[in-house]
Amino acid sequence: AKTPTKSFSPKPSPPVPQKLPALENHNNNNRAIIMVTSHTTATASKKGRTILASLLLLGGSLADAELVATLGTGAAVTGGVATTLTYGDGGLLELAIETDADATVTLSAEASLAYDIPANYSSIAFDAGVGFSLDVSGNANITSATLTTGALSASVLATLSGGDEARCVRYDASVGAYTSVPVQEITVLDQLVIELPDVGLYTFATASVSVPIPHVVTLGASVDVDAEAGATIQFADAPGLELAVRTDADAQVTVSAVAQVKTAPAGYSSSSLDTGLGVDIGFEVDVSGGASITEATLTTPPLSVSALASLTGSVEARGLRFDASADAYAGVPAALDETSGSIVLDVPDVGVYFVASADVIVPLPTLYLQARATTSASASFSYPLGFALDVATETENEVTVAWSATSTHSDPENATSTGVYFSIDLDDESSDEVEAMLMYQYNQTSEVSNDAAMNLQFAFWDTTESSWQFLSSGAYVDLDAKVVAQATSHFSEWGVFDNDDSSSAVSSESTLGVGVAVEGSAYSRITYSDAPGLELLIKTDQACDVTLSAEANVGAGLTEGYDAFTLGANAGYELFLSGGASVVDAELTTPALSASVMALITGSVDARVVRFDATAEAYTGVEVKSMTLSNKLVVDLPTVGTYYFATVDQSVPIPTLYAEARVTSSTSSSFSYKGGFVLDVATSSDNAVTVEFAESSQRSDPDNATSIGAFFDITLENEESVEATLHYEYDSSVDADAAASLRFAFWDEANAQWTFLSGAEVDVDARVVSQTTVHFSEWGVFGDDSFLSGATSVSLAASAVAAALVVLL
């Protein structure tokens, strides 16, 4: 109730017992006053009923009666007759009551309360006590009842003038909770006037208007909610369930139990979290009258012991809201109250709410146009229609995604829209840096073949250039998960396109070793009559002759751990371009792999491709884009050179050239370099690592140490802290005593000196020195002067050695 104002309609003073009027005057005076005391209750009650009956028999229209009663003592009332009970021992206390049958009414004062009043309520004490219990005997029911209290104290009145309001609550013992009873008015004599809906314990308190009013109802029943005060609603048929709610206007709020309306999102299990109402049961919150929820939390009944036991390790309790208009779920914040075993959910809007368990890595279901908070810790959000977003922002921010089947911008040249567009916006775009991964499950509406899926790619609308832009890195297609993905550092409008501008490629047929003339900046598709199934799709930067020749044998020094295989009679193919032309894009589709080769590609064994670089006189790994259903390899050819094919265990490092960037991710990757350096690297975010080698450094050697002529400059495309292990196989000319002193050192720019770290190891049997580190920079290998004094630079060993490098933030 809002803070009552005093009514200035004076109420009559408590009546003085007087003699009944003569019967012949009953038509002019229809009020009977009976004095009731504790020792004459039964007699007076009996006489009162006799008198009232006589009056009625004589044609009287007796409307009510007034009795003077004592607290704690029953007073007899006649059914259907309004009776006012005035309590001489209660100050100005008065009870006006009517029952539907004859009954004994007892109003008792409570000196203390056996139950705590609602939170943030301050009890009001009257002279008679802190509360009153009303009881009606027999089978009679209360038709109406109004209680007028004694006068409020000066201290209570001062509180009310300070912004608090007077409230009354009734304790319902059947559900063990309070429910609110409206205060009708405060009289000119500073009394509270309350309508009593039923028997029970009534107590009075002051509370701020911001404190919710408690209500106890059953599921499906509506509760009147005052926009200013809000309400706390408990449910007699769902012990422990509670809704604390505020609305932007006065409204009726209803909570109902409903069965699950749609299968929970992937990774969510609601069957394990039983709140006592049955599994897969949720709660529908509805608000009438066009009002909206401004703030609300829903506390579930306590979980069962087995449900609590399921929330272990990385499995947590989560909240879900089913949005009927979107026909989709959205995650809502939820927390387990470990004391009560209940789950507390945020209730941002009307809808059906469920609790479920999920692993912490499972994305949070999100609706389009729904803002989600972001931080420097990566968060994952999943959206309807197959879109997902992993995002981390440098500062606290909010991200919103909108979906559309069309765009106001024309498709990119030589690419076709798939009818999927996502506008991704940050609440504050002023200076925030973003690390994000966009993912789209492309088989939502129709089946997409693997070959067609490999052409799918995200592109963003560049407002500066007014064109769609495909990024040169960070894109991939997962054929098993049916997902196309793109890493990005900014948000804007993104679309998913069939980026196959090779569809307009000029086709021609040739033979291996014979040049084919192609136009510059256009795709050409070349097949070879003497190698059935072999196909080269290529775009060059200028017109030239393209020659693909067969290599019968693998060159010397194939990377350790790589077992070459042939494609028919060919061990590999050499790509050559005339006139100094360069490859813009090239893709080689091989003939089908033989059954014997396919038998080798099982478990941890992969098919890989290496390119021999004549300038570096070394091999480097080349990405295998995919294997077709007909067992053909699809391989990117980044430049001219000779390409060979091999089977290799996944643990074997990928051969890499110095100064060649390699993509890194949270999954560890292993790279080997010419001369014995090996790098296994994992970065917390997608990145790229580059290693450069030199036999000397512009820096002087450290004190008491001598270089062995091996320096490695290791850089990341995007700087981040790492934790790593470097391994280097030194030359056999270094004897065991000298080798035992070998250590890596890094150049400390801040202090302008070489620095040796702990964590160094030397395996003299394998001739490997290793070092753990937390960052990349220029590194060198040094030994003690006592062993290496006067030694010259040592050539790098020819063989690579496996190493372990773990990189963590």
N, C-alpha and C positions, 0 to 999 in steps of 0.2 A: 504494500500500500504506500502511496505517496505520503509525505509528512502531513498528518491531519492538521487542520486549523480548528481553532476553538469555535464551537457553536455558541452564539449568544442568545439562544432561546432557552430561558431558564427552565430547569427541571424542577418539579415540585419537591419540597422537602420531604424526608421520610415521614410517612403518615403516623399519626398518634392513634393507638387503639381506642375505639369508641364503640358505643352501644349500637346495635343494628337498628335501622329505622323500622318504623311500624310497617306491617305487611300491607296495610291499605295504601301506603305510599310507594309501593314497589315500582309502579310504572314511572315514577318521577325520579327515583334514585336506584340505579341498577348496580351499585358497587357494594360488595360485602367485605368487611374488614374483620379478620379473625386474629387474635393474639395466640401465637403458638410458642410454648416454652418447652424446654427439654423434658420436663416431667409431666406435661399434659398433652404430648403430641398425639397419642392414640385417641384420647377422649375428644380433644379438639377436632381432630381429623374426622372422627365419626360424626360429631355434632355438626361440623361444617357441611359434610355431605348431606346430612338430614335437612339442614336449613336450605341448602341450595336446591335440593330435590323438591322441598315444599314450595319454594319460590317458583320453580318451573311449573309445578302442577297447578299453581294458582294463576298461571298465565304470564308470569314474569319473563322478562327478556334479559336475564342476568348475563352480562357480557364478560366480565372478568371478576377476579377476586384478588385481594391483597392480604398477604400473610406476613407477619413478623416472625422470622425464623432464627435459628442459631446454627453457626457453622458446624458441620459434622453431624448434624441431627436431621433426620428425614422429615420432610414436610409432605402431607398428603395433598395431591392436586386431583382435580376432576378432569377426566378426559374431555377434550373439546372446549375447555374453558381456559382462557388466558389468565394466568395467575402471576402476580408480582410478589416475589419473596424479598423482603428487606431484612438484612442481617444486622442486628444491634451490636454484635461483637465484631463487625467488619467495617466499621467506619461508615462510609457512604455506600458500601457494597450492596448491589441489588441485582436480582435475577428475575427477568420476565420470561416465563416459560409456558408453553402449551404442548400437551401430549395427546396422542390419539386414543388413549384409554386411561382409566384411573391408575394412578401410580404414586409411589413415594419418591420424592426428589431430594437428593442429598448433595449439598455443595460443601466440600471440605477444604480447609486451608492446608497448604503444604509448606512446612517450615523449611524444608530443604528438598533438593531434587535428587532422585536416585540416578538420573541420566544426565549426561552432558548436553547442554543446549547447543544449537548449531554454531559452527566456527564463526568468529568475529561478531557474535552477539554478546551484549552486556546485560545481565539479568536485572530486572526491576523488582525491588522488594517493597511490598506494602506492609502496613502494620500487621495485617493478619498472616502474612507469609509471602513466599516467592512464587506461589502458584496456587491454582485451585483445581480440585478434581470434581467432576460432575458425574453423578450416577443416577440412573432411573431404574426403579425396581420393576419386577414382573416382565410382561411381554410388551409393555408400552414403548412407543417410539416417540422421539421428539418431533413435533410438528414445527415449532419455532422456539428459539431461545436467544435472549439477548442479555449479556452480562455487562453491568456498569460497575467499574472498579472503584476502589477508594481513590482519594486524591493523590496525584503524583507528588513526589517530594520536590523541594526546590532544586536539588542537585540534578534530578532527572530532567526537570523543565529547562535547566540551563543547558544540558546536553542537547535537548531537542532544538533549542534556539540556535545552537552552534552548527546545525546542518545534519544532525542525525535524525532518524525517525523512530517512532514507536512501533513495535511489532508484537504480534501474538503468535505463538506456535502451539500446536496440539501434539502431544506425544501419542503415537499409535503403537501400543505394545505388541500388536500382532505382527508388525513388520520391523519393530525396533528402530523407528525413525520418526523425526518430526515432520509435520506438514504445516504450512502457513495458514493463519486465519486472519482475514483482513481486519484492521482497526477501522471502525466506521467513522469515529470522530473523537475529539477531545472536548469535553464539555467546559462550560464557563467555570465550573468548580474543579477543573483540572482532572477529570475522570476520563478513563478510556472506555469506549463503548464498542463491544465486540459481539457479533452474531456467532453463536455456538452451533456448529452443524451436527454434533453428536456428543455422546458421553466421552469422557477421557480426561487427561491431565492437560490443563492449559497453563502456560507460563508466559511472562511478558518480558520484553527486552528492548533495548535501544540498539540500533545498528546504522551504519552509514548506508545511504541510498545506493552505494556502489556494491554492497554485499548482496549476492543472490539470495532469493527467497526459497526455502526448501518446500518441495511438494512430494507427496507419496501417492502414486497412482498405479494402475495396471498397464501393461503393454497394450498399445492401441488407443488409450484414453488421451484426450487432449488436455493441455494445461495452459491456462492464461498466463502469458509472460508480459510483464511490464517492461517497456523499452529501457527505462532508467535503471530499474533494480535488477533485471535479469531473473534467472531462476535456477535452482538446483533441483532436479527431478530424480526421485528414486522410485523403484518399481517393486510392488508387493509380490508379484509373481516372478521376479527375476532378482533374487537377493544379491546385492553387490553391484548391480548395474546402476549407473548414475550418469545423468547428463547435466552439466553445468553450461548454461546458454545465455547469451545476450543477443537481442535483435535490434534492428534500427528503427522499429516501430512496434507498438503493442500488437501482439499476435498470439495465436494458439499454436503450441508446439506439440507434436505427436511422435512417439517412438514406438515402432512395431517390430516384431521379430519376423524375418522373412528367410526363405531358403535361398541358397546361392543361385543367382540368375544367369551366370555365365561362367564357363571354365576359367579358373584363375590363370593369371599370366604365367608364362614359362618360368620355371624355377620356384614358384610359390606353391606351398602346400597348406591348405586350410584344414585338411582332415585330421592333422595331428594336434590342433589347438582347440580342445573342447572346453567351452566356458560353462558347461553345465546345462546348456539348452540344446545340445546335440551338435555334431560336426556339420560344417558347411552351413551354419545358421548365422545370419547377419542381422543388423539392426538398421531399419529405415528411419531416417530423421526427416520430418516434414514440417514446414512452417506455412501457416495460412495467411490470407489477407494481403499478399504481395510483399510482406516483410522479408528481410534478408538477415541471415546470421552474421553478426559482427565478430563474435568470439564464442567458441564452444569447445568443450572437451567431453569425450565419452569414456567412462571407466567401465570396463567389462567386469562381469562376475569373475571371481578367482579361477585361474586355470586349474585343471586337474593335476595330480601329481605326475602322471605320465606325460602330460603336455609340457609341464615345466622341465621335465627330464630331457625332452627333445631339444630344448634351447641350450645347446652346449657347443663349445668350440667356436667355429665361425658361423654357426646358425643362430639367427636372431629373430625376434618377433617383429612383424611389420603390419602396418595398417593399409587397407585398400578401400577405396570408395568407387562404387560402380556408378558411372554417369550415364543415365538412360539416353540423354540426347546424343551423346557421342558413341553410345553402345560400347563403352570401353572402361577399363579400370584406370584409376590414378592412385599412386601411392600417397599416403598421408603420414606425417610424423607419428610415431608410436614409441612408447617406452614401457618396459616392464617394471612394475612396482614390486621390488623383491620382497618387501615386507608383507603385502597383501596377496601377492601372486596374481594381481590383476594387470591388464594392459590398458594404458591411458592413451587414447587417440585424439589427435586434433580433428575437429569437425569444421572445415571451412565453409561448407555449403550443405544444402539438402542432398539426399542420396542414400544409398545403401552401403553400410560400412561392414567390413569383414576384418578379422585378424588372421594372419597366416605366418608361417615360418619360411625363411629363405636364407640362403647363404649370403654373406656380406658382399660377395662379388656380383650377385644378380642385379641387373639394372633396375632402377626405380621406374615403374610405369608412370607415364606422364601424358597429359593431354596436350594437343596442339594449342597454342596461345596461352599455355600455363607457365608462369615464370617459375624457374627453379634456381635456388641459391647455388653459387659456385665458389670454390676457394682454391688455394694452391694445391690441395689434395684432389687427385682426379676423381670425378664422380661420373657414374654411368646412368643414362636415362633412356628408356625405351618408349617408343611412340606407336600409335596405331598404324596399320598398313606397312609395318616392317622396317621403320626407320629407327636407328639407335644412335646415340651421341655420347662419346666419352670426352669429357672436357675438364681442364684445369685452368684457372685464371690466376694471375699474379696476386691480385687483391680480391677481397670479397666482392661478389658481383651477382647478377642474376641473368640467366639465359632464357630466351623464349624462341620457340620454333613454330613456324606456320607452314602448312602444307597446301599445295595447289596442284591441280592436274594440268594447268596451263601457265604460260608466262607471257608477259607483254613483249618479250624480246624474241626475235627470230632465232631459229636453230643455228648453231655454228656451221661453218662451211664444211661439207663432207661428213657431217654428223647428224644423227636423227634423235629427237627427243623420245624418251620412253614414257612421257606423260607424268613425270615425277619431279616436283620442284619443292625446295625447302628454303624458306627465308629464316635465317638464324641471326638473332640480334642479342646484344648485351645491353643491360640497363645503363651501364656507364661505359661508353666506348672511348673516353677521352685519352686514356694512356695505358689501358690494360693489355697485357700480353696474354696470348691464348695458346694453349697446346690442346689440340682436339683431333679426334678421329671420327669421321662420318661413316656410317655403315647403313647399307640398305639391302634388305632381303628381296632379291629381284623376282622371285617366282610367286609373288602374292596373287596375281590375277591370271597368269598363264604360264605354261611350262616354257622354259628357256633352255635351249640346248647348250652344252658346254662350249661348243665352238662360238656360238653367238654371245654367250656370257663373257667370253674373253675380250670382247670388244667394248664392254660396258665400262664407263668411266664417269666420275663426277667432273663437273666444270663449274666455275663461278663466274658471275657477271661482274666484269671489270668496269666500274662506272667511269673511270678515267679514259679508258680506251673505247668504251661503249661496245664491248664485244665479250663473248664467252671465252674463258681461258682454261685450258687443261694444264694442270701442273705436271712438271717433268719428273717429279719423284713423289713417293708416298702413296701411290695408288696400287691396289692389288685386287684380285678377284679370288675368292675362296669357293672353288667349285663344289666342295663337299657341303659346306654350310649354305651355299647359294647366296653369297653375300659379296657385294662390291663395296670397296672401302676407299677412303681417301684421308690422309693426314693433312692437317692444315694449321696455319698459325693466325688465321683471321676468319671472320664471319661476314657473310653477305647473302645474296641469293645464290643457291646452288641447284643444279639440275643433274639428272642422270641421263647420259646420252649413249647411243650406239655410235662409238667413235671409230667407225670403220670407213675411213675415207679411201681405203684400198678397194672398196667396191667398184670404184671407177678405174681400177688399174688396167693398163694395156697388157693383154696377154700375148705371150709368144712362146714358141717351143725351140729348144736348141739341144746341143749335146755338150757333155762335160768337156771343158777345155777350150770351148769356142766362145768368143766374145759376142755379146748382144748389145746393140746400141739402144740406149734409153735416154729419155728426155729428163732434164733437170727439174726438181721440185714437183715431180709427179710419180705416182706409183706404177711400177711394172711388175707383172707376174710372169715368171719364167719357169717352165717345166722342161724336163730333160728326158729325151726318148731313150737314152741308154742307162737311165737310172729310174725305173718306174716308181712313182710315188714321191720322188724328190721334187720339191718346189721352193723357189726363192721369190719372196715378195720384197721389193726394194724401192726406196726413194733416195735419190742422191741430190747433192746441192747444185749440180750442173750436168749438162749432157756429157755422156761418156760411154765407154764400152764396159760392160759388166761381164767378168769371166769367173765362172766357178769350175775349179778343176778338182779331180779326184786325187787323193793321197793314198798310195797302196800300203804304206807302213807309217807307224808312229815314230816321230823323231826321237833322238836320244834324250835321256834325262827326264822322262815323264814323271810327274810329281809322285813322291812316295805314297803308297796306299791306293793309287789309281790303277785299275786293271782295264786296259784298253779292250774294246770290242769293235767288230767291223759291222758295217751296213752293206750286206752283200759282199762284194770284193773290195769295198773301200773302207779304209781305216779312218778317213777324214776328208775334209774338203777345204780348199784354199780359195778365198775370195780376193779378187783383184779388180781395181777400178783404174781406168786409163786417165791420162791427162791431169793427174793430181786431184781428181774429184774425191769427195768425202761422203761417207754414209750419213744420211739423215735418219733413216729408219730402215731396218732390214730384219726379216724374219725367215728362218729356214725351217721347212717342214721335211723331216727325214723320211725315207722309206720305213716301212713297218719293221720293228725290232723282231729278231728271230725268236723262236720258242725257247731256245737255249739261253738267250740273253734275258728274256722275260722271267725265266726260272730263277735267275740270279737276283732279280730285283724284288726282294721280299724282306719283311721285317725292317731292319735298320739299314739295309743296303739300297742306295739310290743310283739312278742313272745321272751322270754329270757330263758336262762339256767343258773342255779347256781350250784356250786359244794360245798358240805359240806366237810370242811377240819377238820378231827378228831383231828389233832395235835393242830390246832389253835382254835378248837371248834367255828368255824365261817364259814359263807358262802362267796363265792367269785364268781363273774360273769364269765361266759365262753362265748367265741365268737360263735355266730350262723353264720356259713359261708354263708348259703343260705337257701332258701325254694324252693323245686323242684316244677315243674308244677303239680305234683300229691299231693302237700301239705305236703310233708315230710320235716322235719328239718334236715339239715346237720350240725353237731356240731363237733368242734375240742375238743378232750379229751386230755388235756396236761399231765395228770398224773392219778394215781389211785385215787379213791374216789367215793362218791355217788353224782349223778347228778339228779337235779330236773328241772321241766319245769313250767313256769309261764307266765301270761300276765301282762304287766306293762306299765304305761305311760312313754313316752320317757323322761319326765322331772325328773323321779325318779332316784336317784344316782345308779351307779353300785356298788354292794358290792365288797370290795377289802380287801385283807389281808395286814397287815403291812409287809414291806420289799418286796412287790410284785410290779414290775414295770408295769405301765399302759401307753399306748401310748396316746400322746396328739397331738393336731393339732390346726389350727386356728378356728376350730369349737369347741365350749365349750363342755366339757365332765364333768360329775359329778360322783364323787367316794365317797362312804361312808365306814367308817372303824369301826371296833368293838369298842364299848364303847362310841360312840357319836361324833366322829370327821368326818366332811364331807368336801370334797374338790371338787369344781367345777373349772376346769382349761381349759384355751385355750392358746396355745403358737403360736407365729407368724410363727414358722417353726415346722415341724414334730419333736417330741421329746418324752421323756418318763419320768414320774415322779414316785418317790418312797417315801413313808412315813414310818418312823419308830417311835415306841412309847416307852416311858420309864416313870416310876413313879418317877424317880429321875434324877438329873443331877450332873456331876462332878463339876459344877460351883456353887459358893455360891449364895444365893438369893440376889436380888438387895437390896439396902438400903431402909428401911421402907416398905418392901414388903415381902410377904411369899408365897412360892409355894403351890399350891393345889395338887401337885403330878401328873401333866399332862404335859409331854414334847413331842414335835413332831419334828423330824429331817426330813426336806423335801428337797429332792435333785432332780435335773434334770440330765438326761444323758448327755446332752450338755448344758453347762451353757449359759443362756441368761437372759436379764432383763425381769422382769415380773411385772404385777400389779395385785394384788390378794386380796381376802377376805377369811380369815380363820374363821371357826365356830366350837365351841365346846360346847356340852351340859353338863353342870356340874351337880353334884349329888344333890339330893334334900336335903341332910343334910346341905348344905350351905344356911344360911338364907338370906332373901332378902336384909338386910342392908349390909351384907358381900358381897353378890353377886354383888351389885351395884358398888363395888370397883374393881371387877375383870377386869384384862386387860392382853392381850398377850404382851410379850416382846421377842425380838430376841437377840441372843448372837452376839455381835459386835466383830469379831475377831481382827479388826485393833486396837480397843481401849480396848479390853479385858474386856468388861462389858456388862451387860444386858441393852438394850435400849428400851424404850417405845415410840411408835409412836402415832401421832394423827390418827383419824379415827377409834377409838375403840368404840364399842357399846355393851350394855348389855340389853337383853330382859328378864326381871325377870319373866315374865309370862311363856315364853317358856323355861326358864333356859338356855339361850344361850348367850355366849360371842363371839363377832366377832371382826375381825381386818383386815383392808386393809393394803397391803404391796406392795413393788415393787421388792421384791426378796425373795428367799427361803434360809433357813438355819435352825439352831436349834431354836425352839420357845418353850416358856413355858407360863403357865397361872398363874398369881400371883394376890394376893389381898393385900389390905392395912393391915399393922401390927395391927392397932387399932381394926380391926374386926376379924383377923385370928390368932392373937397371941396365940401360943401354940397349934394350930390346927394340926392334923395329916393329912397324905395324904388321899385324898378322892378318893374312887373307881370310875372308869369311869361308867357313866350311861349306861343302857342296850340298850336304843333306839337311833336311828340315827335321825337327823333332817335335813330337806332340807336347803341348803344354796346357796348363790350366790357368785360365784368367777369369776371375769373377768380378764383374763390375757392378757396384751397387751405389745408390745415392748414400 
